[in-house]
Amino acid sequence: MKTQNNFFKNLSKVVLVLSVLFISSCGSDDDGTPAEAFVTLPTQVLTSYTGNLVYTPGDGSGPTINTSGTATVAVSGNTYTISFSDGVPSLSGLVFLAGSSDNFVSASAGQSTTGISVEDGDLAVGATISGNTWAFSTN
């Protein structure tokens, strides 16, 4: 009986979180982020990072995995590009918002799901675009 109660407690928490996400996602069609909110990344962030790299193409041809992969952040006009080792396609057209102190997070656009953060010198990438999936985290 105790297990069943825990199950229902956890289920109610999940339903609550999903409800909040659903309600907060409703609204106007614009992305809600004014261009003035985007920041210029400091030069110490524009560097190469070494870490765990996983790329899974949407065509099902199998993942690329490297525990010593590299990701290089570079400026490209008004946006940023992250280039990867091992023939993994780059992520481009990225914009960032300022977090607390020297922490930065990406802003998603269009039909992509992009979660990129630079925190205390560590780069973390989680992105899904057109069925392709990128994951990177510094060692």
N, CA, C and O atoms as a MOPAC input file, in Angstrom:
PM7 MOZYME 1SCF
protein

 N      0.82100 1    -1.18600 1     0.00000 1
 C      0.00000 1     0.00000 1     0.00000 1
 C      0.86800 1     1.25400 1     0.00000 1
 O      0.54000 1     2.24900 1    -0.64700 1
 N      2.00000 1     1.19500 1     0.74800 1
 C      2.89200 1     2.34400 1     0.82300 1
 C      3.48300 1     2.64900 1    -0.55000 1
 O      3.61700 1     3.81500 1    -0.92100 1
 N      3.83500 1     1.62000 1    -1.30100 1
 C      4.37400 1     1.80100 1    -2.64600 1
 C      3.34700 1     2.46000 1    -3.54600 1
 O      3.68400 1     3.32000 1    -4.35900 1
 N      2.09700 1     2.05600 1    -3.40300 1
 C      1.03400 1     2.63200 1    -4.21700 1
 C      0.84100 1     4.11200 1    -3.87300 1
 O      0.62500 1     4.92600 1    -4.77100 1
 N      0.91600 1     4.46800 1    -2.59900 1
 C      0.80100 1     5.87300 1    -2.19300 1
 C      1.94800 1     6.69500 1    -2.76000 1
 O      1.73400 1     7.80600 1    -3.24500 1
 N      3.17900 1     6.15600 1    -2.70300 1
 C      4.32900 1     6.86100 1    -3.27000 1
 C      4.16100 1     7.04600 1    -4.76600 1
 O      4.51300 1     8.09000 1    -5.31400 1
 N      3.62500 1     6.03200 1    -5.42300 1
 C      3.39700 1     6.12900 1    -6.86400 1
 C      2.44800 1     7.27500 1    -7.17500 1
 O      2.71700 1     8.07500 1    -8.07100 1
 N      1.34300 1     7.36500 1    -6.44700 1
 C      0.36300 1     8.41900 1    -6.69700 1
 C      0.90700 1     9.79700 1    -6.33700 1
 O      0.57500 1    10.78000 1    -6.99900 1
 N      1.74100 1     9.88400 1    -5.29500 1
 C      2.37500 1    11.16100 1    -4.95700 1
 C      3.28000 1    11.60500 1    -6.09800 1
 O      3.23700 1    12.76000 1    -6.52200 1
 N      4.10100 1    10.68000 1    -6.59400 1
 C      5.00700 1    11.01500 1    -7.69300 1
 C      4.23500 1    11.34100 1    -8.96000 1
 O      4.60100 1    12.25800 1    -9.69600 1
 N      3.17300 1    10.59800 1    -9.21800 1
 C      2.35400 1    10.85800 1   -10.39700 1
 C      1.72300 1    12.24300 1   -10.31700 1
 O      1.67400 1    12.96300 1   -11.31400 1
 N      1.24500 1    12.61400 1    -9.14700 1
 C      0.63000 1    13.93700 1    -9.00100 1
 C      1.66500 1    15.04000 1    -9.19300 1
 O      1.33900 1    16.09800 1    -9.73200 1
 N      2.90200 1    14.81700 1    -8.76500 1
 C      3.96100 1    15.80200 1    -8.98600 1
 C      4.25200 1    15.95400 1   -10.47400 1
 O      4.41800 1    17.07000 1   -10.96600 1
 N      4.31200 1    14.84600 1   -11.18400 1
 C      4.56400 1    14.88600 1   -12.62400 1
 C      3.44100 1    15.62000 1   -13.34000 1
 O      3.69900 1    16.44900 1   -14.21200 1
 N      2.20500 1    15.32500 1   -12.98200 1
 C      1.05700 1    15.99600 1   -13.59800 1
 C      1.10600 1    17.49600 1   -13.30700 1
 O      0.80900 1    18.30000 1   -14.19000 1
 N      1.47100 1    17.88200 1   -12.10200 1
 C      1.57100 1    19.29200 1   -11.74600 1
 C      2.63600 1    19.99100 1   -12.58600 1
 O      2.39000 1    21.07200 1   -13.12000 1
 N      3.80900 1    19.38800 1   -12.70700 1
 C      4.89200 1    19.98300 1   -13.49900 1
 C      4.47800 1    20.10800 1   -14.95900 1
 O      4.69500 1    21.15000 1   -15.57700 1
 N      3.88600 1    19.05700 1   -15.51300 1
 C      3.45100 1    19.11400 1   -16.91000 1
 C      2.36900 1    20.17000 1   -17.11200 1
 O      2.34700 1    20.83900 1   -18.14500 1
 N      1.48500 1    20.32600 1   -16.15100 1
 C      0.44100 1    21.35000 1   -16.24800 1
 C      1.04700 1    22.74900 1   -16.26000 1
 O      0.64200 1    23.60000 1   -17.05200 1
 N      2.01100 1    22.98000 1   -15.38700 1
 C      2.67400 1    24.28400 1   -15.34200 1
 C      3.39500 1    24.55500 1   -16.65400 1
 O      3.31400 1    25.66200 1   -17.18600 1
 N      4.10300 1    23.55400 1   -17.18500 1
 C      4.78900 1    23.72500 1   -18.46400 1
 C      3.80300 1    24.00500 1   -19.58700 1
 O      4.06000 1    24.85600 1   -20.43900 1
 N      2.68800 1    23.30500 1   -19.59700 1
 C      1.68400 1    23.50800 1   -20.63800 1
 C      1.10800 1    24.91600 1   -20.57200 1
 O      0.99100 1    25.59600 1   -21.59200 1
 N      0.75500 1    25.34300 1   -19.38300 1
 C      0.16200 1    26.67300 1   -19.22400 1
 C      1.17000 1    27.75700 1   -19.57400 1
 O      0.81800 1    28.74100 1   -20.22400 1
 N      2.42400 1    27.58900 1   -19.14800 1
 C      3.42600 1    28.62000 1   -19.43200 1
 C      3.81400 1    28.65600 1   -20.89800 1
 O      4.30500 1    29.68100 1   -21.37200 1
 N      3.60900 1    27.56800 1   -21.63100 1
 C      3.95800 1    27.56300 1   -23.05100 1
 C      2.89200 1    28.23600 1   -23.89900 1
 O      3.15800 1    28.59900 1   -25.04400 1
 N      1.70500 1    28.40700 1   -23.36700 1
 C      0.64200 1    29.09000 1   -24.09900 1
 C      0.90700 1    30.58500 1   -24.06600 1
 O      1.38100 1    31.12500 1   -23.06700 1
 N      0.60000 1    31.23400 1   -25.15700 1
 C      0.80700 1    32.67900 1   -25.20000 1
 C      0.94200 1    33.12500 1   -26.62600 1
 O      0.49500 1    32.44500 1   -27.55000 1
 N      1.56000 1    34.26900 1   -26.80600 1
 C      1.71100 1    34.81700 1   -28.14900 1
 C      2.69700 1    33.98700 1   -28.95500 1
 O      3.45400 1    33.19200 1   -28.39800 1
 N      2.68300 1    34.17500 1   -30.27100 1
 C      3.52200 1    33.37700 1   -31.15400 1
 C      4.96400 1    33.84600 1   -31.21300 1
 O      5.81500 1    33.12000 1   -31.72800 1
 N      5.27200 1    35.03000 1   -30.70600 1
 C      6.66600 1    35.45300 1   -30.75100 1
 C      7.44800 1    34.71900 1   -29.68100 1
 O      6.86800 1    34.13900 1   -28.76400 1
 N      8.77500 1    34.74500 1   -29.80000 1
 C      9.58800 1    33.99000 1   -28.85400 1
 C      9.73200 1    34.70600 1   -27.51800 1
 O     10.25200 1    34.13000 1   -26.56300 1
 N      9.27700 1    35.95900 1   -27.43900 1
 C      9.27100 1    36.66400 1   -26.17000 1
 C     10.61900 1    37.16600 1   -25.71800 1
 O     10.71700 1    37.72000 1   -24.62300 1
 N     11.66600 1    36.99900 1   -26.50800 1
 C     12.98800 1    37.43400 1   -26.12100 1
 C     13.41400 1    38.58700 1   -27.01400 1
 O     13.72700 1    38.37600 1   -28.18500 1
 N     13.43200 1    39.79600 1   -26.48200 1
 C     13.86700 1    40.91600 1   -27.31000 1
 C     15.34900 1    40.80000 1   -27.63900 1
 O     16.13100 1    40.28400 1   -26.84100 1
 N     15.72700 1    41.28000 1   -28.81200 1
 C     17.11600 1    41.18300 1   -29.25900 1
 C     18.06700 1    41.85500 1   -28.27700 1
 O     19.23400 1    41.47400 1   -28.18800 1
 N     17.58100 1    42.85000 1   -27.53900 1
 C     18.44300 1    43.54400 1   -26.58100 1
 C     18.87700 1    42.62900 1   -25.43400 1
 O     19.86000 1    42.91900 1   -24.75100 1
 N     18.16200 1    41.54200 1   -25.22000 1
 C     18.48800 1    40.63700 1   -24.11600 1
 C     19.68900 1    39.75100 1   -24.43500 1
 O     20.31100 1    39.20500 1   -23.52300 1
 N     20.02100 1    39.60100 1   -25.71600 1
 C     21.14900 1    38.75900 1   -26.09900 1
 C     22.45400 1    39.44300 1   -25.71000 1
 O     22.57300 1    40.66500 1   -25.78700 1
 N     23.42300 1    38.64700 1   -25.29500 1
 C     24.69200 1    39.19900 1   -24.82100 1
 C     25.84000 1    38.78600 1   -25.73100 1
 O     25.75000 1    37.81800 1   -26.48600 1
 N     26.92100 1    39.55200 1   -25.63400 1
 C     28.17200 1    39.21000 1   -26.30000 1
 C     28.98100 1    38.37300 1   -25.32000 1
 O     29.21800 1    38.79000 1   -24.18600 1
 N     29.39800 1    37.20300 1   -25.75300 1
 C     30.17300 1    36.33200 1   -24.87400 1
 C     31.57300 1    36.90600 1   -24.67700 1
 O     32.16100 1    37.42700 1   -25.62500 1
 N     32.11500 1    36.81900 1   -23.46900 1
 C     33.47900 1    37.28800 1   -23.23200 1
 C     34.49200 1    36.41100 1   -23.96700 1
 O     34.21800 1    35.24600 1   -24.25700 1
 N     35.65200 1    36.97000 1   -24.26200 1
 C     36.65400 1    36.25300 1   -25.06200 1
 C     37.11800 1    34.96000 1   -24.40400 1
 O     37.47800 1    34.02000 1   -25.11400 1
 N     37.12300 1    34.87600 1   -23.07700 1
 C     37.58300 1    33.63700 1   -22.43600 1
 C     36.64000 1    32.46600 1   -22.69100 1
 O     37.02300 1    31.31300 1   -22.49900 1
 N     35.41200 1    32.74800 1   -23.12200 1
 C     34.45400 1    31.69000 1   -23.45400 1
 C     34.68900 1    31.18500 1   -24.87800 1
 O     34.36500 1    30.04000 1   -25.19500 1
 N     35.25400 1    32.04100 1   -25.73700 1
 C     35.50500 1    31.68700 1   -27.13800 1
 C     36.79000 1    30.88000 1   -27.22000 1
 O     37.85200 1    31.41800 1   -27.53300 1
 N     36.68900 1    29.59600 1   -26.94000 1
 C     37.84300 1    28.71400 1   -26.86200 1
 C     37.41800 1    27.28800 1   -27.17900 1
 O     36.25000 1    27.02900 1   -27.46700 1
 N     38.37000 1    26.36900 1   -27.12600 1
 C     38.07900 1    24.94400 1   -27.31900 1
 C     37.93600 1    24.26300 1   -25.96800 1
 O     38.65100 1    24.57600 1   -25.01600 1
 N     37.00200 1    23.33000 1   -25.90600 1
 C     36.73900 1    22.55800 1   -24.69900 1
 C     36.91800 1    21.08200 1   -25.03400 1
 O     36.59800 1    20.65400 1   -26.14300 1
 N     37.42000 1    20.31400 1   -24.09600 1
 C     37.56400 1    18.86900 1   -24.27400 1
 C     36.58400 1    18.18100 1   -23.33800 1
 O     36.44300 1    18.55500 1   -22.17400 1
 N     35.89600 1    17.14900 1   -23.87900 1
 C     34.92600 1    16.46100 1   -23.03900 1
 C     34.25400 1    15.31200 1   -23.74400 1
 O     34.73600 1    14.82200 1   -24.76500 1
 N     33.14100 1    14.88700 1   -23.19400 1
 C     32.36100 1    13.77100 1   -23.72900 1
 C     31.46200 1    14.28000 1   -24.84900 1
 O     30.63500 1    15.16700 1   -24.64100 1
 N     31.63300 1    13.71100 1   -26.03500 1
 C     30.88500 1    14.12600 1   -27.22000 1
 C     30.06100 1    12.95800 1   -27.73100 1
 O     30.58400 1    11.86600 1   -27.95200 1
 N     28.77000 1    13.19400 1   -27.91800 1
 C     27.88200 1    12.19000 1   -28.50600 1
 C     27.02500 1    12.89500 1   -29.54900 1
 O     26.38300 1    13.90500 1   -29.26100 1
 N     27.02400 1    12.35500 1   -30.76000 1
 C     26.18300 1    12.89000 1   -31.82900 1
 C     25.41500 1    11.72900 1   -32.43800 1
 O     26.00300 1    10.71100 1   -32.80300 1
 N     24.10500 1    11.88000 1   -32.54700 1
 C     23.26100 1    10.86400 1   -33.15900 1
 C     22.51800 1    11.49800 1   -34.32300 1
 O     21.64500 1    12.34200 1   -34.12000 1
 N     22.86700 1    11.08800 1   -35.56200 1
 C     22.17200 1    11.64800 1   -36.72400 1
 C     20.74700 1    11.12300 1   -36.81600 1
 O     20.45000 1    10.00800 1   -36.38800 1
 N     19.88600 1    11.93400 1   -37.37400 1
 C     18.48200 1    11.57900 1   -37.49700 1
 C     18.20500 1    10.46000 1   -38.47400 1
 O     17.11200 1     9.89400 1   -38.47400 1
 N     19.19100 1    10.12800 1   -39.32100 1
 C     18.97100 1     9.07500 1   -40.32100 1
 C     19.17500 1     7.67500 1   -39.76000 1
 O     19.03300 1     6.69100 1   -40.48600 1
 N     19.51200 1     7.57300 1   -38.46000 1
 C     19.66300 1     6.27000 1   -37.82100 1
 C     20.95200 1     5.54900 1   -38.14800 1
 O     21.06100 1     4.34500 1   -37.91500 1
 N     21.94200 1     6.26900 1   -38.68800 1
 C     23.19000 1     5.61900 1   -39.09400 1
 C     24.11200 1     5.28800 1   -37.92900 1
 O     25.19900 1     4.75400 1   -38.15000 1
 N     23.72200 1     5.57900 1   -36.72700 1
 C     24.53300 1     5.22400 1   -35.56800 1
 C     25.23600 1     6.43000 1   -34.98700 1
 O     25.57400 1     7.36700 1   -35.71000 1
 N     25.45900 1     6.41000 1   -33.68200 1
 C     26.03200 1     7.57800 1   -33.01200 1
 C     27.54700 1     7.68300 1   -33.17600 1
 O     28.23400 1     6.69500 1   -33.43700 1
 N     28.04400 1     8.90300 1   -33.01600 1
 C     29.47100 1     9.17900 1   -32.89400 1
 C     29.70900 1     9.46000 1   -31.42200 1
 O     29.06900 1    10.33900 1   -30.84300 1
 N     30.63200 1     8.71500 1   -30.80900 1
 C     30.90800 1     8.87400 1   -29.38400 1
 C     32.40700 1     9.02600 1   -29.19300 1
 O     33.18600 1     8.23100 1   -29.71900 1
 N     32.82100 1    10.05500 1   -28.43200 1
 C     34.23000 1    10.26200 1   -28.13000 1
 C     34.32800 1    10.86600 1   -26.74000 1
 O     33.78200 1    11.94100 1   -26.48900 1
 N     35.02100 1    10.18200 1   -25.83200 1
 C     35.17000 1    10.69000 1   -24.47000 1
 C     36.22400 1    11.78600 1   -24.38300 1
 O     36.37100 1    12.42200 1   -23.33900 1
 N     36.96300 1    12.01400 1   -25.47700 1
 C     37.93700 1    13.10700 1   -25.54100 1
 C     37.64900 1    13.98200 1   -26.75000 1
 O     38.57100 1    14.43900 1   -27.42500 1
 N     36.37800 1    14.21400 1   -27.02300 1
 C     35.98400 1    15.05900 1   -28.14200 1
 C     36.23300 1    16.52100 1   -27.82700 1
 O     36.45100 1    16.89100 1   -26.67400 1
 N     36.19800 1    17.34600 1   -28.86000 1
 C     36.37600 1    18.77600 1   -28.64400 1
 C     35.19600 1    19.55500 1   -29.21000 1
 O     34.54100 1    19.13900 1   -30.16600 1
 N     34.95500 1    20.69000 1   -28.58900 1
 C     33.94400 1    21.64100 1   -29.04500 1
 C     34.58000 1    23.01900 1   -28.97500 1
 O     35.13500 1    23.40200 1   -27.94400 1
 N     34.50100 1    23.76400 1   -30.07100 1
 C     35.10900 1    25.09000 1   -30.14000 1
 C     34.02000 1    26.13200 1   -30.34700 1
 O     33.24400 1    26.05000 1   -31.29900 1
 N     33.96800 1    27.10600 1   -29.45500 1
 C     32.99000 1    28.18800 1   -29.54100 1
 C     33.65200 1    29.36500 1   -30.24500 1
 O     34.72400 1    29.81600 1   -29.84400 1
 N     32.99800 1    29.86200 1   -31.30600 1
 C     33.53800 1    30.98800 1   -32.07200 1
 C     32.41800 1    31.95500 1   -32.42500 1
 O     31.25800 1    31.56500 1   -32.55200 1
 N     32.78600 1    33.22200 1   -32.58000 1
 C     31.82100 1    34.23800 1   -32.98200 1
 C     31.70400 1    34.20600 1   -34.50000 1
 O     32.68800 1    34.00000 1   -35.21000 1
 N     30.48100 1    34.41300 1   -34.98200 1
 C     30.21200 1    34.41000 1   -36.41800 1
 C     29.21000 1    35.53000 1   -36.69700 1
 O     28.00300 1    35.29400 1   -36.72500 1
 N     29.71400 1    36.74700 1   -36.90400 1
 C     28.83400 1    37.90200 1   -37.06800 1
 C     28.19200 1    38.25800 1   -35.74500 1
 O     28.89000 1    38.53500 1   -34.77000 1
 N     26.85500 1    38.25400 1   -35.69900 1
 C     26.12400 1    38.56000 1   -34.46600 1
 C     25.72300 1    37.31100 1   -33.69600 1
 O     25.05600 1    37.40200 1   -32.66600 1
 N     26.12400 1    36.14800 1   -34.19000 1
 C     25.76800 1    34.88600 1   -33.54000 1
 C     27.03600 1    34.08200 1   -33.26800 1
 O     28.14700 1    34.53100 1   -33.55000 1
 N     26.84800 1    32.90000 1   -32.72100 1
 C     27.97000 1    32.04100 1   -32.36100 1
 C     27.81200 1    30.68200 1   -33.01300 1
 O     26.70400 1    30.24200 1   -33.32100 1
 N     28.95200 1    30.02400 1   -33.21600 1
 C     28.99500 1    28.68500 1   -33.78700 1
 C     29.78800 1    27.78900 1   -32.84800 1
 O     30.80400 1    28.20800 1   -32.29400 1
 N     29.32600 1    26.56400 1   -32.66900 1
 C     30.09500 1    25.56100 1   -31.93300 1
 C     30.47200 1    24.48300 1   -32.93300 1
 O     29.60900 1    23.80800 1   -33.49500 1
 N     31.78400 1    24.32800 1   -33.14900 1
 C     32.31500 1    23.30800 1   -34.05500 1
 C     32.81900 1    22.14300 1   -33.22000 1
 O     33.41900 1    22.33500 1   -32.16300 1
 N     32.56900 1    20.92900 1   -33.70800 1
 C     32.92600 1    19.72700 1   -32.97100 1
 C     33.97500 1    18.91700 1   -33.72400 1
 O     34.14100 1    19.06900 1   -34.93400 1
 N     34.67200 1    18.06400 1   -33.00100 1
 C     35.62600 1    17.13200 1   -33.61100 1
 C     34.87900 1    15.94000 1   -34.19900 1
 O     33.65300 1    15.86400 1   -34.12300 1
 N     35.62200 1    15.02100 1   -34.78000 1
 C     35.10600 1    13.72900 1   -35.23600 1
 C     34.07200 1    13.82800 1   -36.35200 1
 O     33.24900 1    12.92700 1   -36.51300 1
 N     34.10500 1    14.91600 1   -37.12400 1
 C     33.18100 1    15.04900 1   -38.24200 1
 C     31.75000 1    15.35500 1   -37.84600 1
 O     30.84300 1    15.25900 1   -38.67300 1
 N     31.53800 1    15.72100 1   -36.59500 1
 C     30.19600 1    16.06000 1   -36.11500 1
 C     29.83100 1    17.44600 1   -36.65000 1
 O     30.63500 1    18.37200 1   -36.54000 1
 N     28.64200 1    17.60800 1   -37.22500 1
 C     28.24400 1    18.91300 1   -37.76400 1
 C     28.23400 1    20.00600 1   -36.68700 1
 O     27.97000 1    19.74500 1   -35.51400 1
 N     28.52800 1    21.22200 1   -37.11900 1
 C     28.53600 1    22.38200 1   -36.22400 1
 C     27.11800 1    22.82800 1   -35.89700 1
 O     26.17600 1    22.55500 1   -36.64000 1
 N     26.98900 1    23.50900 1   -34.78500 1
 C     25.75600 1    24.21200 1   -34.43000 1
 C     26.02800 1    25.69200 1   -34.67000 1
 O     26.97900 1    26.24200 1   -34.11500 1
 N     25.21200 1    26.33800 1   -35.48500 1
 C     25.47100 1    27.74200 1   -35.80500 1
 C     24.22300 1    28.58100 1   -35.59300 1
 O     23.12900 1    28.05400 1   -35.38600 1
 N     24.40200 1    29.88900 1   -35.64800 1
 C     23.28700 1    30.81000 1   -35.44700 1
 C     22.84300 1    30.89600 1   -34.00600 1
 O     21.69100 1    31.23000 1   -33.72900 1
 N     23.74200 1    30.59900 1   -33.08200 1
 C     23.39800 1    30.57300 1   -31.66000 1
 C     23.46100 1    31.96700 1   -31.04700 1
 O     24.34100 1    32.75900 1   -31.38500 1
 N     22.54000 1    32.26200 1   -30.15900 1
 C     22.55100 1    33.49100 1   -29.37200 1
 C     22.46300 1    33.10300 1   -27.89900 1
 O     21.94000 1    32.04400 1   -27.55200 1
 N     22.98100 1    33.97300 1   -27.04500 1
 C     23.05500 1    33.65500 1   -25.62600 1
 C     22.43800 1    34.75200 1   -24.77600 1
 O     22.40600 1    35.92300 1   -25.15400 1
 N     21.95100 1    34.33700 1   -23.62100 1
 C     21.42500 1    35.23000 1   -22.59500 1
 C     22.35200 1    35.13600 1   -21.39300 1
 O     22.97100 1    34.09700 1   -21.16100 1
 N     22.44900 1    36.21000 1   -20.63600 1
 C     23.30000 1    36.20200 1   -19.45200 1
 C     22.58200 1    35.52000 1   -18.30300 1
 O     21.39100 1    35.72600 1   -18.07100 1
 N     23.34000 1    34.70500 1   -17.59500 1
 C     22.83900 1    34.11000 1   -16.36500 1
 C     23.43400 1    34.88200 1   -15.20300 1
 O     23.67100 1    36.08500 1   -15.31900 1
 N     23.67700 1    34.22500 1   -14.10300 1
 C     24.30900 1    34.88100 1   -12.96600 1
 C     25.82100 1    34.91100 1   -13.16500 1
 O     26.38800 1    33.96600 1   -13.71300 1
 N     26.46500 1    35.95900 1   -12.73500 1
 C     27.90700 1    36.22600 1   -12.86400 1
 C     28.40700 1    35.87900 1   -14.26400 1
 O     27.95000 1    36.48600 1   -15.23200 1
 N     29.32000 1    34.93400 1   -14.40500 1
 C     29.89300 1    34.59700 1   -15.71400 1
 C     29.26100 1    33.34700 1   -16.31300 1
 O     29.95800 1    32.53100 1   -16.91500 1
 N     27.97300 1    33.19100 1   -16.15800 1
 C     27.25600 1    32.04500 1   -16.70900 1
 C     26.35200 1    32.51600 1   -17.84500 1
 O     25.72800 1    33.57400 1   -17.76800 1
 N     26.29600 1    31.69400 1   -18.91600 1
 C     25.53200 1    32.06400 1   -20.10100 1
 C     24.72500 1    30.86500 1   -20.57700 1
 O     25.17700 1    29.72500 1   -20.47000 1
 N     23.52600 1    31.12100 1   -21.10600 1
 C     22.66800 1    30.05500 1   -21.62800 1
 C     22.17700 1    30.44700 1   -23.01300 1
 O     22.00400 1    31.62900 1   -23.31200 1
 N     21.95200 1    29.44100 1   -23.85600 1
 C     21.48500 1    29.70400 1   -25.21500 1
 C     19.99200 1    29.97700 1   -25.22600 1
 O     19.26100 1    29.59600 1   -24.31200 1
 N     19.56200 1    30.64500 1   -26.28300 1
 C     18.13700 1    30.87400 1   -26.52300 1
 C     17.76600 1    30.08500 1   -27.76500 1
 O     18.41900 1    30.22800 1   -28.79800 1
 N     16.73100 1    29.25500 1   -27.68900 1
 C     16.31100 1    28.42900 1   -28.82400 1
 C     15.49400 1    29.24900 1   -29.80100 1
 O     14.86700 1    30.24500 1   -29.44000 1
 N     15.51800 1    28.80400 1   -31.05500 1
 C     14.74100 1    29.48500 1   -32.08800 1
 C     14.15700 1    28.44800 1   -33.03500 1
 O     14.71200 1    27.36300 1   -33.20500 1
 N     13.03800 1    28.79100 1   -33.64700 1
 C     12.44300 1    27.91700 1   -34.65500 1
 C     11.99700 1    26.58900 1   -34.08400 1
 O     11.44300 1    26.52500 1   -32.98700 1
 N     12.24100 1    25.53200 1   -34.83400 1
 C     11.80200 1    24.18700 1   -34.46400 1
 C     12.88700 1    23.40900 1   -33.72600 1
 O     12.83600 1    22.18000 1   -33.67500 1
 N     13.86500 1    24.10600 1   -33.15700 1
 C     14.95800 1    23.42100 1   -32.48400 1
 C     14.73400 1    23.39300 1   -30.98100 1
 O     13.99200 1    24.20400 1   -30.42500 1
 N     15.38700 1    22.45100 1   -30.34900 1
 C     15.46100 1    22.39700 1   -28.90300 1
 C     16.93600 1    22.45000 1   -28.57300 1
 O     17.67000 1    21.49200 1   -28.81500 1
 N     17.36600 1    23.55900 1   -28.02500 1
 C     18.78700 1    23.75600 1   -27.78700 1
 C     19.00000 1    24.19300 1   -26.35500 1
 O     18.42200 1    25.18200 1   -25.90300 1
 N     19.82900 1    23.45700 1   -25.64500 1
 C     20.21100 1    23.82700 1   -24.29400 1
 C     21.72100 1    23.85800 1   -24.22400 1
 O     22.36800 1    22.81400 1   -24.12600 1
 N     22.28000 1    25.04200 1   -24.27200 1
 C     23.72900 1    25.19800 1   -24.22700 1
 C     24.03500 1    26.15000 1   -23.08900 1
 O     23.43600 1    27.22100 1   -22.98600 1
 N     24.96500 1    25.76100 1   -22.23700 1
 C     25.33600 1    26.64300 1   -21.13800 1
 C     26.84400 1    26.65900 1   -20.96800 1
 O     27.53300 1    25.66700 1   -21.20600 1
 N     27.32700 1    27.80800 1   -20.55200 1
 C     28.72800 1    27.97000 1   -20.17800 1
 C     28.69700 1    28.45700 1   -18.74300 1
 O     28.25100 1    29.56800 1   -18.45600 1
 N     29.17300 1    27.61300 1   -17.85100 1
 C     29.16000 1    27.94900 1   -16.43100 1
 C     30.51600 1    27.66300 1   -15.83000 1
 O     31.00500 1    26.53500 1   -15.88800 1
 N     31.12400 1    28.68700 1   -15.25100 1
 C     32.40300 1    28.54500 1   -14.56000 1
 C     33.43600 1    27.81300 1   -15.40900 1
 O     34.16400 1    26.95800 1   -14.90400 1
 N     33.50300 1    28.14400 1   -16.69400 1
 C     34.50200 1    27.55700 1   -17.58300 1
 C     34.13900 1    26.20200 1   -18.14900 1
 O     34.94600 1    25.60600 1   -18.86300 1
 N     32.96400 1    25.69800 1   -17.85900 1
 C     32.52200 1    24.40600 1   -18.39300 1
 C     31.43700 1    24.62100 1   -19.43900 1
 O     30.53700 1    25.44100 1   -19.25900 1
 N     31.53400 1    23.87200 1   -20.53900 1
 C     30.55200 1    23.93800 1   -21.61900 1
 C     29.67300 1    22.69900 1   -21.56800 1
 O     30.17100 1    21.58000 1   -21.44700 1
 N     28.36900 1    22.90200 1   -21.66000 1
 C     27.41800 1    21.79000 1   -21.73300 1
 C     26.48300 1    22.05100 1   -22.90800 1
 O     25.91000 1    23.13300 1   -23.02700 1
 N     26.33400 1    21.04600 1   -23.77600 1
 C     25.49400 1    21.17300 1   -24.96400 1
 C     24.48300 1    20.03700 1   -24.97200 1
 O     24.83900 1    18.87500 1   -24.77500 1
 N     23.24000 1    20.37400 1   -25.19800 1
 C     22.17700 1    19.40800 1   -25.43300 1
 C     21.28400 1    20.00500 1   -26.50300 1
 O     20.60000 1    20.99800 1   -26.25300 1
 N     21.27700 1    19.42100 1   -27.68600 1
 C     20.51100 1    20.01900 1   -28.78600 1
 C     19.87900 1    18.94300 1   -29.64800 1
 O     20.47600 1    17.89500 1   -29.89500 1
 N     18.66100 1    19.21400 1   -30.10200 1
 C     17.98200 1    18.36600 1   -31.07700 1
 C     17.44500 1    19.27900 1   -32.16400 1
 O     16.60600 1    20.14400 1   -31.91200 1
 N     17.94400 1    19.07400 1   -33.38400 1
 C     17.53100 1    19.88500 1   -34.52200 1
 C     17.29700 1    18.94900 1   -35.70100 1
 O     18.19100 1    18.19900 1   -36.09200 1
 N     16.11100 1    18.99600 1   -36.25800 1
 C     15.74900 1    18.17700 1   -37.42800 1
 C     16.06800 1    16.69800 1   -37.21900 1
 O     16.52900 1    16.02600 1   -38.14100 1
 N     15.82600 1    16.19400 1   -36.01900 1
 C     16.04100 1    14.78200 1   -35.72600 1
 C     17.46600 1    14.41500 1   -35.35700 1
 O     17.72000 1    13.28400 1   -34.94200 1
 N     18.40600 1    15.34900 1   -35.50000 1
 C     19.79900 1    15.11300 1   -35.11600 1
 C     19.99100 1    15.55900 1   -33.67200 1
 O     19.41900 1    16.56100 1   -33.24300 1
 N     20.80800 1    14.80200 1   -32.91800 1
 C     20.99300 1    15.10500 1   -31.50700 1
 C     22.47100 1    15.26200 1   -31.17700 1
 O     23.28900 1    14.41100 1   -31.52600 1
 N     22.80800 1    16.36500 1   -30.49600 1
 C     24.15800 1    16.64100 1   -30.03500 1
 C     24.16200 1    16.63800 1   -28.51700 1
 O     23.21900 1    17.11600 1   -27.88600 1
 N     25.22900 1    16.09500 1   -27.92700 1
 C     25.43900 1    16.17900 1   -26.47900 1
 C     26.93300 1    16.33600 1   -26.24800 1
 O     27.74200 1    15.61100 1   -26.82800 1
 N     27.28900 1    17.28400 1   -25.40000 1
 C     28.69300 1    17.51300 1   -25.07200 1
 C     28.75800 1    18.03000 1   -23.65100 1
 O     27.94300 1    18.85900 1   -23.24500 1
 N     29.73300 1    17.54000 1   -22.89000 1
 C     29.99500 1    18.08200 1   -21.55700 1
 C     31.48500 1    17.98100 1   -21.29000 1
 O     32.12300 1    16.98200 1   -21.62100 1
 N     32.03200 1    19.03100 1   -20.68500 1
 C     33.46300 1    19.04000 1   -20.41000 1
 C     33.79600 1    17.99800 1   -19.35500 1
 O     32.97900 1    17.65000 1   -18.50200 1
 N     35.03100 1    17.51500 1   -19.44600 1
 C     35.50200 1    16.50000 1   -18.48400 1
 C     35.77200 1    17.12800 1   -17.14400 1
 O     36.17400 1    16.43700 1   -16.20800 1

